[in-house]
Amino acid sequence: MASAQQKRKPVFVPFTEKPFAGSVNFLSNRKGPIGQGATLLKVFMPYLVWNTVFDNTRVTSELGRRPVPFSHYSFPLLKFSREHNFEYNYQPWPATRGGSAA
């Protein structure tokens, strides 16, 4: 994403992980948007600090091809999200005949 935006790559500074995680844990106990944001960060922290690799063998066998690497669509997805204020217009599932879709 950095190269697509013509910006410098992020720099990982390992000694900041513990204080940052502590701050996130502390803030996640608060009410309101700050607590919600910190809780969301708690969920994504492992992906930010660990070199997580997923086995995509099943996806590859189901599709019959390799999935598109995240690096190919991450910047267009970020751009779309920013242009639409990180919202996506909800469209209800079409109703079935004689009842509701649920």
Number of C-alpha atoms within 10 A of each C-alpha: 17 10 9 11 9 8 9 9 9 8 6 10 8 8 8 9 14 10 10 12 15 11 12 20 16 13 16 20 13 14 9 9 10 14 17 15 14 20 19 13 17 15 10 11 15 11 12 12 12 8 8 9 7 6 8 11 10 9 12 12 10 10 9 9 10 12 10 8 8 10 10 11 11 13 16 13 12 13 13 14 13 11 10 11 9 10 10 9 6 6 6 7 9 8 10 9 7 6 7 9 10 6
